[in-house]
Amino acid sequence: MDKEELKKQIYELIKQSTGKKKYKQMDVIKHFREKGVPDAETKAAIRELIDAGDLIYTYFGGSYIELGEKAKGA
């Protein structure tokens, strides 16, 4: 899977779970590990999405990944 496709799938996973489930970084890594994606590639894709403002880390007793302000249209 190329990096852009991986980033798109990570973003969609987080988007679809909004309001239902909060994903930790490790949850996302495990999800894509099952699809055969190396952990390092998933981490790099998450980092790029966070750096771009598409996703953000939030903290509620643990660090979670959520849609960023850019993605929410703010």
C-alpha positions, 0 to 999 in steps of 0.5 A: 500500500502506498503512503497516500493510500495509507494516510487516506485509510487512516483518516477515514478510520478516524473519521468514521469512528468520531463520536463512537470510539476513540483510537489510540495510536497503538490501536491504529497501528494494530489495525493496519498491522492486520492488513500487512502494513509495517508499523513504521509506515503506519507511524510515519503516516499518522505523523504526516497527518498530524503535522498537516493538521488533518488529525490531532492528539487529544488527552483524556486519561490517555492519548487519542487520535481525533480529527484536527481543526483543519478537518472539522472546517474551523 
